[in-house]
Amino acid sequence: MKFKIDENLPDECAELLRTAGFETHTIEDEKLSGVDDSTVAECCRLEQRVFVTLDLDFANVMTYPPSSQPGIIVLRTKLQDKATIVALLNRVIRVLPIRDPSGELWIVEQDRIRFRQDH
């Protein structure tokens, strides 16, 4: 499974996924900082990478239908400090062996993960 980490997430997120054995690129690695969301989504589609972000725009299933994406994971939290974000991503990593995010939108909150599909 391959991932792309948004620029709004700390560098530790990419390292966490790499340590867990996943091929992971960041928006900054690919010189995509500041590009519009649709360009990021298209890059993820072309590279077949699950996108991990704090950007709630990616939770809009009308704009980004889950079935048209290799997977979108939106970390949703009031506190956006590094420790909170890393804790949410650790929750995701624990779920990955039993559920594939391909074609799904995952909304990851402190107490739950919501899974959305459009098919």
Buried (B, 14 or more C-beta within 10 A) or exposed (E): BBBBBBBBBBEBBBBBBEEBEBEBBBBEEEEBEEBEBEEBBEBBBEBEBBBBBBBEEBBEBEEBBBEEBBBBBBBBBEEEEEEBBBBBBEBBBEBBEEEEBEBBBBBBBEEEBEEBEBE
